[in-house]
Amino acid sequence: MPLYEYVCQQCGKRFEVLQRVGATADGLSCPSCGGQEVTKAFSTFASSVPTGSGAALPCGKPSSAGCGGGFT
Ligand SMILES: [Zn+2]
């Protein structure tokens, strides 16, 4: 089973829960404050893929930093 990360909307606590694929936040509660307003936190690396830039990555490794992509 994968480990999912959730964020409590009440206190901002981030915590991880071992769940089956496709599980939701139903029934989960914050281990810190007990609040049930929790939302799934998505991994940040999944959202860093450039789209529509039209330029090929110079190093061929999308997740690699420092390959001269124009960001400093
Ligand atoms: Zn909380």
N, CA, C, O and the ligand as a Tripos MOL2 file, in Angstrom:
@<TRIPOS>MOLECULE
protein
  289   287    73     0     0
PROTEIN
NO_CHARGES

@<TRIPOS>ATOM
      1 N           0.8500   -1.2080    0.0000 N.3       1 MET1
      2 CA          0.0000    0.0000    0.0000 C.3       1 MET1
      3 C           0.8770    1.2460    0.0000 C.2       1 MET1
      4 O           1.8950    1.3130    0.6890 O.2       1 MET1
      5 N           0.4620    2.2160   -0.7800 N.am      2 PRO2
      6 CA          1.2310    3.4780   -0.8220 C.3       2 PRO2
      7 C           0.9530    4.3550    0.3880 C.2       2 PRO2
      8 O          -0.0630    4.2290    1.0720 O.2       2 PRO2
      9 N           1.8960    5.2410    0.6150 N.am      3 LEU3
     10 CA          1.7820    6.1830    1.7180 C.3       3 LEU3
     11 C           1.2970    7.5140    1.1510 C.2       3 LEU3
     12 O           1.9050    8.0740    0.2390 O.2       3 LEU3
     13 N           0.2090    8.0030    1.6980 N.am      4 TYR4
     14 CA         -0.3340    9.2820    1.2340 C.3       4 TYR4
     15 C          -0.0940   10.3610    2.2730 C.2       4 TYR4
     16 O          -0.1160   10.1100    3.4780 O.2       4 TYR4
     17 N           0.1350   11.5630    1.7780 N.am      5 GLU5
     18 CA          0.3460   12.6790    2.6890 C.3       5 GLU5
     19 C          -0.9020   13.5530    2.7130 C.2       5 GLU5
     20 O          -1.4600   13.8970    1.6710 O.2       5 GLU5
     21 N          -1.3220   13.8990    3.9090 N.am      6 TYR6
     22 CA         -2.4970   14.7450    4.0820 C.3       6 TYR6
     23 C          -2.1210   16.0000    4.8620 C.2       6 TYR6
     24 O          -1.1510   16.0220    5.6190 O.2       6 TYR6
     25 N          -2.9230   17.0440    4.6510 N.am      7 VAL7
     26 CA         -2.7220   18.2860    5.3800 C.3       7 VAL7
     27 C          -4.0080   18.6330    6.1080 C.2       7 VAL7
     28 O          -5.0870   18.6370    5.5150 O.2       7 VAL7
     29 N          -3.8880   18.9240    7.3930 N.am      8 CYS8
     30 CA         -5.0380   19.3320    8.1860 C.3       8 CYS8
     31 C          -5.3730   20.7860    7.8630 C.2       8 CYS8
     32 O          -4.4970   21.6510    7.8690 O.2       8 CYS8
     33 N          -6.6330   21.0420    7.5850 N.am      9 GLN9
     34 CA         -7.0550   22.4040    7.2420 C.3       9 GLN9
     35 C          -7.2680   23.2640    8.4860 C.2       9 GLN9
     36 O          -7.4170   24.4820    8.3910 O.2       9 GLN9
     37 N          -7.2810   22.6330    9.6210 N.am     10 GLN10
     38 CA         -7.5060   23.3890   10.8440 C.3      10 GLN10
     39 C          -6.2050   23.8970   11.4550 C.2      10 GLN10
     40 O          -6.1040   25.0570   11.8560 O.2      10 GLN10
     41 N          -5.2040   23.0060   11.5180 N.am     11 CYS11
     42 CA         -3.9610   23.4170   12.1760 C.3      11 CYS11
     43 C          -2.7650   23.3900   11.2310 C.2      11 CYS11
     44 O          -1.6710   23.8130   11.6040 O.2      11 CYS11
     45 N          -2.9650   22.8990   10.0170 N.am     12 GLY12
     46 CA         -1.8850   22.8900    9.0550 C.3      12 GLY12
     47 C          -0.9100   21.7340    9.2050 C.2      12 GLY12
     48 O           0.1140   21.6880    8.5230 O.2      12 GLY12
     49 N          -1.2210   20.8100   10.0860 N.am     13 LYS13
     50 CA         -0.3600   19.6560   10.3230 C.3      13 LYS13
     51 C          -0.3290   18.7450    9.0980 C.2      13 LYS13
     52 O          -1.3680   18.4190    8.5240 O.2      13 LYS13
     53 N           0.8760   18.3430    8.7110 N.am     14 ARG14
     54 CA          1.0200   17.3800    7.6180 C.3      14 ARG14
     55 C           1.2880   16.0110    8.2210 C.2      14 ARG14
     56 O           2.1200   15.8720    9.1170 O.2      14 ARG14
     57 N           0.5920   15.0160    7.7360 N.am     15 PHE15
     58 CA          0.8140   13.6740    8.2580 C.3      15 PHE15
     59 C           0.6210   12.6540    7.1440 C.2      15 PHE15
     60 O          -0.0270   12.9250    6.1330 O.2      15 PHE15
     61 N           1.1920   11.4890    7.3520 N.am     16 GLU16
     62 CA          1.1390   10.4590    6.3320 C.3      16 GLU16
     63 C           0.2610    9.3020    6.7790 C.2      16 GLU16
     64 O           0.2520    8.9070    7.9450 O.2      16 GLU16
     65 N          -0.4740    8.7750    5.8090 N.am     17 VAL17
     66 CA         -1.3730    7.6710    6.1050 C.3      17 VAL17
     67 C          -1.1450    6.5670    5.0740 C.2      17 VAL17
     68 O          -1.0460    6.8240    3.8740 O.2      17 VAL17
     69 N          -1.0670    5.3520    5.5630 N.am     18 LEU18
     70 CA         -0.9170    4.2030    4.6770 C.3      18 LEU18
     71 C          -2.3110    3.7780    4.2250 C.2      18 LEU18
     72 O          -3.1330    3.3380    5.0290 O.2      18 LEU18
     73 N          -2.5630    3.9170    2.9220 N.am     19 GLN19
     74 CA         -3.8930    3.6100    2.4080 C.3      19 GLN19
     75 C          -3.7950    2.8140    1.1300 C.2      19 GLN19
     76 O          -2.7540    2.7730    0.4740 O.2      19 GLN19
     77 N          -4.8950    2.1860    0.7930 N.am     20 ARG20
     78 CA         -4.9260    1.4960   -0.4900 C.3      20 ARG20
     79 C          -5.1310    2.5370   -1.5920 C.2      20 ARG20
     80 O          -5.6040    3.6470   -1.3470 O.2      20 ARG20
     81 N          -4.7630    2.1460   -2.7990 N.am     21 VAL21
     82 CA         -4.8680    3.0570   -3.9360 C.3      21 VAL21
     83 C          -6.3160    3.4610   -4.1560 C.2      21 VAL21
     84 O          -7.2110    2.6160   -4.1770 O.2      21 VAL21
     85 N          -6.5370    4.7430   -4.3190 N.am     22 GLY22
     86 CA         -7.8720    5.2440   -4.5730 C.3      22 GLY22
     87 C          -8.6460    5.6050   -3.3250 C.2      22 GLY22
     88 O          -9.7850    6.0630   -3.4120 O.2      22 GLY22
     89 N          -8.0450    5.4060   -2.1660 N.am     23 ALA23
     90 CA         -8.7200    5.7420   -0.9220 C.3      23 ALA23
     91 C          -8.8730    7.2530   -0.8000 C.2      23 ALA23
     92 O          -8.1180    8.0200   -1.3980 O.2      23 ALA23
     93 N          -9.8510    7.6600   -0.0240 N.am     24 THR24
     94 CA        -10.0930    9.0930    0.1450 C.3      24 THR24
     95 C          -9.8230    9.4820    1.5970 C.2      24 THR24
     96 O          -9.4130    8.6600    2.4160 O.2      24 THR24
     97 N         -10.0620   10.7490    1.8860 N.am     25 ALA25
     98 CA         -9.8180   11.2670    3.2270 C.3      25 ALA25
     99 C         -10.9730   10.9360    4.1770 C.2      25 ALA25
    100 O         -10.9570   11.3310    5.3430 O.2      25 ALA25
    101 N         -11.9640   10.2150    3.6770 N.am     26 ASP26
    102 CA        -13.1010    9.8740    4.5190 C.3      26 ASP26
    103 C         -12.6730    9.1090    5.7570 C.2      26 ASP26
    104 O         -11.9640    8.1070    5.6720 O.2      26 ASP26
    105 N         -13.1100    9.5920    6.8960 N.am     27 GLY27
    106 CA        -12.8220    8.8890    8.1400 C.3      27 GLY27
    107 C         -11.4880    9.2440    8.7550 C.2      27 GLY27
    108 O         -11.1790    8.8290    9.8720 O.2      27 GLY27
    109 N         -10.6900   10.0200    8.0170 N.am     28 LEU28
    110 CA         -9.3980   10.4010    8.5750 C.3      28 LEU28
    111 C          -9.5540   11.6010    9.5050 C.2      28 LEU28
    112 O         -10.4310   12.4440    9.3170 O.2      28 LEU28
    113 N          -8.6990   11.6560   10.4960 N.am     29 SER29
    114 CA         -8.6920   12.8330   11.3600 C.3      29 SER29
    115 C          -7.2580   13.2080   11.6640 C.2      29 SER29
    116 O          -6.3670   12.3580   11.6530 O.2      29 SER29
    117 N          -7.0400   14.4670   11.9310 N.am     30 CYS30
    118 CA         -5.7170   14.9920   12.1950 C.3      30 CYS30
    119 C          -5.1650   14.4130   13.5020 C.2      30 CYS30
    120 O          -5.8410   14.4460   14.5300 O.2      30 CYS30
    121 N          -3.9440   13.8870   13.4620 N.am     31 PRO31
    122 CA         -3.3440   13.3250   14.6770 C.3      31 PRO31
    123 C          -2.9540   14.3980   15.6790 C.2      31 PRO31
    124 O          -2.6790   14.1060   16.8430 O.2      31 PRO31
    125 N          -2.9320   15.6280   15.2210 N.am     32 SER32
    126 CA         -2.5090   16.7210   16.0860 C.3      32 SER32
    127 C          -3.6790   17.3840   16.8180 C.2      32 SER32
    128 O          -3.6480   17.5570   18.0360 O.2      32 SER32
    129 N          -4.7110   17.7520   16.0500 N.am     33 CYS33
    130 CA         -5.8340   18.4620   16.6690 C.3      33 CYS33
    131 C          -7.1310   17.6650   16.6110 C.2      33 CYS33
    132 O          -8.1260   18.0490   17.2260 O.2      33 CYS33
    133 N          -7.1240   16.5630   15.8780 N.am     34 GLY34
    134 CA         -8.3220   15.7380   15.8130 C.3      34 GLY34
    135 C          -9.3430   16.2170   14.7940 C.2      34 GLY34
    136 O         -10.4230   15.6390   14.6690 O.2      34 GLY34
    137 N          -8.9990   17.2770   14.0640 N.am     35 GLY35
    138 CA         -9.9200   17.8130   13.0680 C.3      35 GLY35
    139 C         -10.0940   16.8620   11.8990 C.2      35 GLY35
    140 O          -9.1830   16.1120   11.5500 O.2      35 GLY35
    141 N         -11.2540   16.9020   11.3100 N.am     36 GLN36
    142 CA        -11.5300   16.0050   10.1880 C.3      36 GLN36
    143 C         -11.4970   16.7290    8.8520 C.2      36 GLN36
    144 O         -11.8400   16.1570    7.8180 O.2      36 GLN36
    145 N         -11.0860   17.9790    8.8790 N.am     37 GLU37
    146 CA        -10.9360   18.7420    7.6330 C.3      37 GLU37
    147 C          -9.5340   18.4900    7.0940 C.2      37 GLU37
    148 O          -8.6460   19.3290    7.2460 O.2      37 GLU37
    149 N          -9.3360   17.3500    6.4720 N.am     38 VAL38
    150 CA         -8.0170   17.0370    5.9340 C.3      38 VAL38
    151 C          -8.1100   16.8600    4.4300 C.2      38 VAL38
    152 O          -9.0860   16.3190    3.9100 O.2      38 VAL38
    153 N          -7.0770   17.3250    3.7420 N.am     39 THR39
    154 CA         -7.0400   17.1800    2.2960 C.3      39 THR39
    155 C          -5.7470   16.4960    1.8890 C.2      39 THR39
    156 O          -4.7190   16.6290    2.5530 O.2      39 THR39
    157 N          -5.8170   15.7760    0.8070 N.am     40 LYS40
    158 CA         -4.6500   15.0440    0.3350 C.3      40 LYS40
    159 C          -3.6240   16.0190   -0.2400 C.2      40 LYS40
    160 O          -3.9600   16.9040   -1.0280 O.2      40 LYS40
    161 N          -2.3820   15.8430    0.1630 N.am     41 ALA41
    162 CA         -1.3090   16.6830   -0.3540 C.3      41 ALA41
    163 C          -0.5890   15.9240   -1.4640 C.2      41 ALA41
    164 O          -0.1730   14.7780   -1.2950 O.2      41 ALA41
    165 N          -0.4590   16.5900   -2.5890 N.am     42 PHE42
    166 CA          0.1880   15.9280   -3.7080 C.3      42 PHE42
    167 C           1.6720   16.2450   -3.7230 C.2      42 PHE42
    168 O           2.0950   17.3230   -3.3060 O.2      42 PHE42
    169 N           2.4370   15.3150   -4.1990 N.am     43 SER43
    170 CA          3.8710   15.4920   -4.2620 C.3      43 SER43
    171 C           4.2240   16.6600   -5.1800 C.2      43 SER43
    172 O           3.6330   16.8280   -6.2470 O.2      43 SER43
    173 N           5.1730   17.4430   -4.7590 N.am     44 THR44
    174 CA          5.5190   18.6420   -5.5130 C.3      44 THR44
    175 C           6.2590   18.3250   -6.8060 C.2      44 THR44
    176 O           6.1640   19.0760   -7.7770 O.2      44 THR44
    177 N           6.9820   17.2370   -6.8250 N.am     45 PHE45
    178 CA          7.7760   16.9420   -8.0180 C.3      45 PHE45
    179 C           6.9070   16.6150   -9.2220 C.2      45 PHE45
    180 O           7.3630   16.7030  -10.3620 O.2      45 PHE45
    181 N           5.6700   16.2420   -8.9760 N.am     46 ALA46
    182 CA          4.7860   15.8770  -10.0810 C.3      46 ALA46
    183 C           4.2860   17.0990  -10.8260 C.2      46 ALA46
    184 O           3.7990   16.9860  -11.9510 O.2      46 ALA46
    185 N           4.4010   18.2650  -10.2100 N.am     47 SER47
    186 CA          3.8470   19.4670  -10.8350 C.3      47 SER47
    187 C           4.9330   20.3500  -11.4420 C.2      47 SER47
    188 O           4.6460   21.4540  -11.9060 O.2      47 SER47
    189 N           6.1760   19.8740  -11.4420 N.am     48 SER48
    190 CA          7.2660   20.7120  -11.9210 C.3      48 SER48
    191 C           7.6460   20.4130  -13.3670 C.2      48 SER48
    192 O           8.6590   20.9060  -13.8630 O.2      48 SER48
    193 N           6.8430   19.6180  -14.0310 N.am     49 VAL49
    194 CA          7.1490   19.2960  -15.4160 C.3      49 VAL49
    195 C           6.7040   20.4380  -16.3140 C.2      49 VAL49
    196 O           5.5260   20.7950  -16.3250 O.2      49 VAL49
    197 N           7.6290   21.0130  -17.0650 N.am     50 PRO50
    198 CA          7.2620   22.1250  -17.9380 C.3      50 PRO50
    199 C           6.4020   21.6440  -19.0940 C.2      50 PRO50
    200 O           6.6610   20.5940  -19.6820 O.2      50 PRO50
    201 N           5.3720   22.4260  -19.4150 N.am     51 THR51
    202 CA          4.5030   22.0470  -20.5210 C.3      51 THR51
    203 C           4.4090   23.1960  -21.5090 C.2      51 THR51
    204 O           4.3160   24.3600  -21.1200 O.2      51 THR51
    205 N           4.4330   22.8640  -22.7580 N.am     52 GLY52
    206 CA          4.2420   23.8700  -23.7880 C.3      52 GLY52
    207 C           5.4040   24.8270  -23.9720 C.2      52 GLY52
    208 O           5.2400   25.8810  -24.5860 O.2      52 GLY52
    209 N           6.5550   24.4900  -23.4610 N.am     53 SER53
    210 CA          7.6840   25.3930  -23.6110 C.3      53 SER53
    211 C           8.2920   25.2910  -25.0020 C.2      53 SER53
    212 O           8.8910   26.2430  -25.5010 O.2      53 SER53
    213 N           8.1340   24.1490  -25.6080 N.am     54 GLY54
    214 CA          8.6500   23.9730  -26.9510 C.3      54 GLY54
    215 C          10.1420   23.7270  -27.0050 C.2      54 GLY54
    216 O          10.6920   23.4790  -28.0780 O.2      54 GLY54
    217 N          10.8020   23.7920  -25.8620 N.am     55 ALA55
    218 CA         12.2420   23.5820  -25.8320 C.3      55 ALA55
    219 C          12.5680   22.2280  -25.2160 C.2      55 ALA55
    220 O          11.9900   21.8430  -24.1990 O.2      55 ALA55
    221 N          13.4610   21.5380  -25.8140 N.am     56 ALA56
    222 CA         13.8580   20.2570  -25.2660 C.3      56 ALA56
    223 C          14.7580   20.4750  -24.0530 C.2      56 ALA56
    224 O          15.5430   21.4220  -23.9970 O.2      56 ALA56
    225 N          14.6220   19.5850  -23.1050 N.am     57 LEU57
    226 CA         15.4810   19.6980  -21.9380 C.3      57 LEU57
    227 C          16.9100   19.3880  -22.3260 C.2      57 LEU57
    228 O          17.1660   18.3660  -22.9620 O.2      57 LEU57
    229 N          17.8450   20.2420  -21.9600 N.am     58 PRO58
    230 CA         19.2330   20.0870  -22.3780 C.3      58 PRO58
    231 C          19.9140   18.8400  -21.8210 C.2      58 PRO58
    232 O          20.8540   18.3220  -22.4230 O.2      58 PRO58
    233 N          19.4570   18.3780  -20.7180 N.am     59 CYS59
    234 CA         20.1570   17.2530  -20.1020 C.3      59 CYS59
    235 C          19.3810   15.9570  -20.2120 C.2      59 CYS59
    236 O          19.9210   14.8880  -19.9250 O.2      59 CYS59
    237 N          18.1060   16.0310  -20.6290 N.am     60 GLY60
    238 CA         17.3280   14.8270  -20.7950 C.3      60 GLY60
    239 C          16.8370   14.2160  -19.5020 C.2      60 GLY60
    240 O          16.2540   13.1320  -19.5020 O.2      60 GLY60
    241 N          17.0690   14.9090  -18.3980 N.am     61 LYS61
    242 CA         16.5840   14.4090  -17.1150 C.3      61 LYS61
    243 C          15.6840   15.4780  -16.4880 C.2      61 LYS61
    244 O          16.1710   16.4450  -15.9020 O.2      61 LYS61
    245 N          14.3840   15.2950  -16.6170 N.am     62 PRO62
    246 CA         13.4100   16.3050  -16.1860 C.3      62 PRO62
    247 C          13.5310   16.6820  -14.7100 C.2      62 PRO62
    248 O          13.2380   17.8180  -14.3370 O.2      62 PRO62
    249 N          13.9520   15.7610  -13.8870 N.am     63 SER63
    250 CA         13.9730   16.0280  -12.4540 C.3      63 SER63
    251 C          15.3180   16.5630  -11.9860 C.2      63 SER63
    252 O          15.5020   16.8620  -10.8060 O.2      63 SER63
    253 N          16.2420   16.6800  -12.9070 N.am     64 SER64
    254 CA         17.5720   17.1160  -12.5170 C.3      64 SER64
    255 C          17.6750   18.6400  -12.4640 C.2      64 SER64
    256 O          17.2070   19.3360  -13.3650 O.2      64 SER64
    257 N          18.2780   19.1340  -11.4210 N.am     65 ALA65
    258 CA         18.4880   20.5760  -11.3020 C.3      65 ALA65
    259 C          19.8710   20.9370  -11.8350 C.2      65 ALA65
    260 O          20.7760   20.1050  -11.8910 O.2      65 ALA65
    261 N          20.0040   22.1800  -12.2170 N.am     66 GLY66
    262 CA         21.3080   22.6300  -12.6450 C.3      66 GLY66
    263 C          21.7370   22.1540  -14.0050 C.2      66 GLY66
    264 O          22.9310   22.0100  -14.2640 O.2      66 GLY66
    265 N          20.7750   21.9030  -14.8870 N.am     67 CYS67
    266 CA         21.1540   21.4710  -16.2160 C.3      67 CYS67
    267 C          21.0330   22.6030  -17.2170 C.2      67 CYS67
    268 O          20.9600   22.3590  -18.4210 O.2      67 CYS67
    269 N          21.0110   23.8330  -16.7390 N.am     68 GLY68
    270 CA         21.0240   24.9690  -17.6430 C.3      68 GLY68
    271 C          19.7000   25.2350  -18.3190 C.2      68 GLY68
    272 O          19.6790   25.6140  -19.4900 O.2      68 GLY68
    273 N          18.5930   25.0490  -17.6190 N.am     69 GLY69
    274 CA         17.2870   25.2210  -18.2180 C.3      69 GLY69
    275 C          16.8480   26.6710  -18.2730 C.2      69 GLY69
    276 O          15.7570   26.9480  -18.7710 O.2      69 GLY69
    277 N          17.6330   27.5940  -17.7940 N.am     70 GLY70
    278 CA         17.2620   28.9940  -17.8380 C.3      70 GLY70
    279 C          16.8810   29.5590  -16.4960 C.2      70 GLY70
    280 O          16.8030   30.7770  -16.3370 O.2      70 GLY70
    281 N          16.6390   28.6980  -15.5220 N.am     71 PHE71
    282 CA         16.3180   29.1640  -14.1710 C.3      71 PHE71
    283 C          17.5750   29.2310  -13.3190 C.2      71 PHE71
    284 O          18.4060   28.3240  -13.3450 O.2      71 PHE71
    285 N          17.7000   30.2730  -12.5920 N.am     72 THR72
    286 CA         18.8620   30.3780  -11.7100 C.3      72 THR72
    287 C          18.4130   30.6810  -10.2980 C.2      72 THR72
    288 O          19.2450   30.8090   -9.4000 O.2      72 THR72
    289 ZN         -5.0270   19.4660   12.8320 Zn       73 ZN73
@<TRIPOS>BOND
     1     1     2 1
     2     2     3 1
     3     3     4 2
     4     3     5 am
     5     5     6 1
     6     6     7 1
     7     7     8 2
     8     7     9 am
     9     9    10 1
    10    10    11 1
    11    11    12 2
    12    11    13 am
    13    13    14 1
    14    14    15 1
    15    15    16 2
    16    15    17 am
    17    17    18 1
    18    18    19 1
    19    19    20 2
    20    19    21 am
    21    21    22 1
    22    22    23 1
    23    23    24 2
    24    23    25 am
    25    25    26 1
    26    26    27 1
    27    27    28 2
    28    27    29 am
    29    29    30 1
    30    30    31 1
    31    31    32 2
    32    31    33 am
    33    33    34 1
    34    34    35 1
    35    35    36 2
    36    35    37 am
    37    37    38 1
    38    38    39 1
    39    39    40 2
    40    39    41 am
    41    41    42 1
    42    42    43 1
    43    43    44 2
    44    43    45 am
    45    45    46 1
    46    46    47 1
    47    47    48 2
    48    47    49 am
    49    49    50 1
    50    50    51 1
    51    51    52 2
    52    51    53 am
    53    53    54 1
    54    54    55 1
    55    55    56 2
    56    55    57 am
    57    57    58 1
    58    58    59 1
    59    59    60 2
    60    59    61 am
    61    61    62 1
    62    62    63 1
    63    63    64 2
    64    63    65 am
    65    65    66 1
    66    66    67 1
    67    67    68 2
    68    67    69 am
    69    69    70 1
    70    70    71 1
    71    71    72 2
    72    71    73 am
    73    73    74 1
    74    74    75 1
    75    75    76 2
    76    75    77 am
    77    77    78 1
    78    78    79 1
    79    79    80 2
    80    79    81 am
    81    81    82 1
    82    82    83 1
    83    83    84 2
    84    83    85 am
    85    85    86 1
    86    86    87 1
    87    87    88 2
    88    87    89 am
    89    89    90 1
    90    90    91 1
    91    91    92 2
    92    91    93 am
    93    93    94 1
    94    94    95 1
    95    95    96 2
    96    95    97 am
    97    97    98 1
    98    98    99 1
    99    99   100 2
   100    99   101 am
   101   101   102 1
   102   102   103 1
   103   103   104 2
   104   103   105 am
   105   105   106 1
   106   106   107 1
   107   107   108 2
   108   107   109 am
   109   109   110 1
   110   110   111 1
   111   111   112 2
   112   111   113 am
   113   113   114 1
   114   114   115 1
   115   115   116 2
   116   115   117 am
   117   117   118 1
   118   118   119 1
   119   119   120 2
   120   119   121 am
   121   121   122 1
   122   122   123 1
   123   123   124 2
   124   123   125 am
   125   125   126 1
   126   126   127 1
   127   127   128 2
   128   127   129 am
   129   129   130 1
   130   130   131 1
   131   131   132 2
   132   131   133 am
   133   133   134 1
   134   134   135 1
   135   135   136 2
   136   135   137 am
   137   137   138 1
   138   138   139 1
   139   139   140 2
   140   139   141 am
   141   141   142 1
   142   142   143 1
   143   143   144 2
   144   143   145 am
   145   145   146 1
   146   146   147 1
   147   147   148 2
   148   147   149 am
   149   149   150 1
   150   150   151 1
   151   151   152 2
   152   151   153 am
   153   153   154 1
   154   154   155 1
   155   155   156 2
   156   155   157 am
   157   157   158 1
   158   158   159 1
   159   159   160 2
   160   159   161 am
   161   161   162 1
   162   162   163 1
   163   163   164 2
   164   163   165 am
   165   165   166 1
   166   166   167 1
   167   167   168 2
   168   167   169 am
   169   169   170 1
   170   170   171 1
   171   171   172 2
   172   171   173 am
   173   173   174 1
   174   174   175 1
   175   175   176 2
   176   175   177 am
   177   177   178 1
   178   178   179 1
   179   179   180 2
   180   179   181 am
   181   181   182 1
   182   182   183 1
   183   183   184 2
   184   183   185 am
   185   185   186 1
   186   186   187 1
   187   187   188 2
   188   187   189 am
   189   189   190 1
   190   190   191 1
   191   191   192 2
   192   191   193 am
   193   193   194 1
   194   194   195 1
   195   195   196 2
   196   195   197 am
   197   197   198 1
   198   198   199 1
   199   199   200 2
   200   199   201 am
   201   201   202 1
   202   202   203 1
   203   203   204 2
   204   203   205 am
   205   205   206 1
   206   206   207 1
   207   207   208 2
   208   207   209 am
   209   209   210 1
   210   210   211 1
   211   211   212 2
   212   211   213 am
   213   213   214 1
   214   214   215 1
   215   215   216 2
   216   215   217 am
   217   217   218 1
   218   218   219 1
   219   219   220 2
   220   219   221 am
   221   221   222 1
   222   222   223 1
   223   223   224 2
   224   223   225 am
   225   225   226 1
   226   226   227 1
   227   227   228 2
   228   227   229 am
   229   229   230 1
   230   230   231 1
   231   231   232 2
   232   231   233 am
   233   233   234 1
   234   234   235 1
   235   235   236 2
   236   235   237 am
   237   237   238 1
   238   238   239 1
   239   239   240 2
   240   239   241 am
   241   241   242 1
   242   242   243 1
   243   243   244 2
   244   243   245 am
   245   245   246 1
   246   246   247 1
   247   247   248 2
   248   247   249 am
   249   249   250 1
   250   250   251 1
   251   251   252 2
   252   251   253 am
   253   253   254 1
   254   254   255 1
   255   255   256 2
   256   255   257 am
   257   257   258 1
   258   258   259 1
   259   259   260 2
   260   259   261 am
   261   261   262 1
   262   262   263 1
   263   263   264 2
   264   263   265 am
   265   265   266 1
   266   266   267 1
   267   267   268 2
   268   267   269 am
   269   269   270 1
   270   270   271 1
   271   271   272 2
   272   271   273 am
   273   273   274 1
   274   274   275 1
   275   275   276 2
   276   275   277 am
   277   277   278 1
   278   278   279 1
   279   279   280 2
   280   279   281 am
   281   281   282 1
   282   282   283 1
   283   283   284 2
   284   283   285 am
   285   285   286 1
   286   286   287 1
   287   287   288 2
@<TRIPOS>SUBSTRUCTURE
     1 MET1         2 RESIDUE 1 A MET
     2 PRO2         6 RESIDUE 1 A PRO
     3 LEU3        10 RESIDUE 1 A LEU
     4 TYR4        14 RESIDUE 1 A TYR
     5 GLU5        18 RESIDUE 1 A GLU
     6 TYR6        22 RESIDUE 1 A TYR
     7 VAL7        26 RESIDUE 1 A VAL
     8 CYS8        30 RESIDUE 1 A CYS
     9 GLN9        34 RESIDUE 1 A GLN
    10 GLN10       38 RESIDUE 1 A GLN
    11 CYS11       42 RESIDUE 1 A CYS
    12 GLY12       46 RESIDUE 1 A GLY
    13 LYS13       50 RESIDUE 1 A LYS
    14 ARG14       54 RESIDUE 1 A ARG
    15 PHE15       58 RESIDUE 1 A PHE
    16 GLU16       62 RESIDUE 1 A GLU
    17 VAL17       66 RESIDUE 1 A VAL
    18 LEU18       70 RESIDUE 1 A LEU
    19 GLN19       74 RESIDUE 1 A GLN
    20 ARG20       78 RESIDUE 1 A ARG
    21 VAL21       82 RESIDUE 1 A VAL
    22 GLY22       86 RESIDUE 1 A GLY
    23 ALA23       90 RESIDUE 1 A ALA
    24 THR24       94 RESIDUE 1 A THR
    25 ALA25       98 RESIDUE 1 A ALA
    26 ASP26      102 RESIDUE 1 A ASP
    27 GLY27      106 RESIDUE 1 A GLY
    28 LEU28      110 RESIDUE 1 A LEU
    29 SER29      114 RESIDUE 1 A SER
    30 CYS30      118 RESIDUE 1 A CYS
    31 PRO31      122 RESIDUE 1 A PRO
    32 SER32      126 RESIDUE 1 A SER
    33 CYS33      130 RESIDUE 1 A CYS
    34 GLY34      134 RESIDUE 1 A GLY
    35 GLY35      138 RESIDUE 1 A GLY
    36 GLN36      142 RESIDUE 1 A GLN
    37 GLU37      146 RESIDUE 1 A GLU
    38 VAL38      150 RESIDUE 1 A VAL
    39 THR39      154 RESIDUE 1 A THR
    40 LYS40      158 RESIDUE 1 A LYS
    41 ALA41      162 RESIDUE 1 A ALA
    42 PHE42      166 RESIDUE 1 A PHE
    43 SER43      170 RESIDUE 1 A SER
    44 THR44      174 RESIDUE 1 A THR
    45 PHE45      178 RESIDUE 1 A PHE
    46 ALA46      182 RESIDUE 1 A ALA
    47 SER47      186 RESIDUE 1 A SER
    48 SER48      190 RESIDUE 1 A SER
    49 VAL49      194 RESIDUE 1 A VAL
    50 PRO50      198 RESIDUE 1 A PRO
    51 THR51      202 RESIDUE 1 A THR
    52 GLY52      206 RESIDUE 1 A GLY
    53 SER53      210 RESIDUE 1 A SER
    54 GLY54      214 RESIDUE 1 A GLY
    55 ALA55      218 RESIDUE 1 A ALA
    56 ALA56      222 RESIDUE 1 A ALA
    57 LEU57      226 RESIDUE 1 A LEU
    58 PRO58      230 RESIDUE 1 A PRO
    59 CYS59      234 RESIDUE 1 A CYS
    60 GLY60      238 RESIDUE 1 A GLY
    61 LYS61      242 RESIDUE 1 A LYS
    62 PRO62      246 RESIDUE 1 A PRO
    63 SER63      250 RESIDUE 1 A SER
    64 SER64      254 RESIDUE 1 A SER
    65 ALA65      258 RESIDUE 1 A ALA
    66 GLY66      262 RESIDUE 1 A GLY
    67 CYS67      266 RESIDUE 1 A CYS
    68 GLY68      270 RESIDUE 1 A GLY
    69 GLY69      274 RESIDUE 1 A GLY
    70 GLY70      278 RESIDUE 1 A GLY
    71 PHE71      282 RESIDUE 1 A PHE
    72 THR72      286 RESIDUE 1 A THR
    73 ZN73       289 GROUP 0 **** ****
